[in-house]
Amino acid sequence: MKRILVIAAHPDDELLGCGGTVIRHTDNGDEVRSIIVCEGESLRYKKEQYNQKDYTERAAKLMGVSQIYRLGYPDQRLDTISLVDLNISLEKIISDYCPQRIYIQHGGDLNRDHRIVFESANVALRPTAEFVEEIFAFYTVGSTELGYTMPFIPTYWVDITNQLERKIKAFECYISEIREYPHPRSSQSLRNLALFTGNQCCMEAAESFVTIRKIDR
């Protein structure tokens, strides 16, 4: 069993970016926990219009995630928060859990919160954390493809053929985020992306990642 940690800026990012891979980990007996940095509601939705906490818990249950850490920072306002405070929040969880493999946001995403989480996670996961073996950045549909400063060039593919439909079902827990096809955040678009990504490596369906660090000690 390995200890896996997903660090995401907003509710649903963890699912969009690596939901199938998370399910594959839990299918294999690994423990998966996730950190959701922002509350994900205050800017986009009216009070009590949606319940992101409930959606996140329902999706996590379907994926087999054992624990969710909610940091509760304001949505789309991470640039107003001291990076040191965010670093400390992440470092505390990481040092307590000691994950061996970590999935984080991609540093070139259009969304500024994603870029800040990428930067902070890399500080918290610097090589002095000797239990860390692998760090991968995931592709968040609707954001990564719109970023141009740091292109997403995958170096690692995970076969999610057997997990794809469960990923779609977990995504559909996020009622607030579902859009009509052909929007990238629709069920059919997520399925299309997984098939396209899998075909890159002669697999039926896959998720791809950028390798940030991989260490064999």
Secondary structure, DSSP 8 states (H G I E B T S, - for coil): --EEEEEESSTTHHHHHHHHHHHHHHHTT-EEEEEEEE-S-TTTS-TTT--HHHHHHHHHHHHT--EEEEEEE-TT-GGGS-HHHHHHHHHHHHHHH--SEEEEE-TT-SSHHHHHHHHHHHHHTSTT-TT--EEEEE--TTTGGG--SS-----EEEE-TTTHHHHHHHHTT-GGG---TTSTTSHHHHHHHHHHHHHTTT-SSEEEEEEEEE---
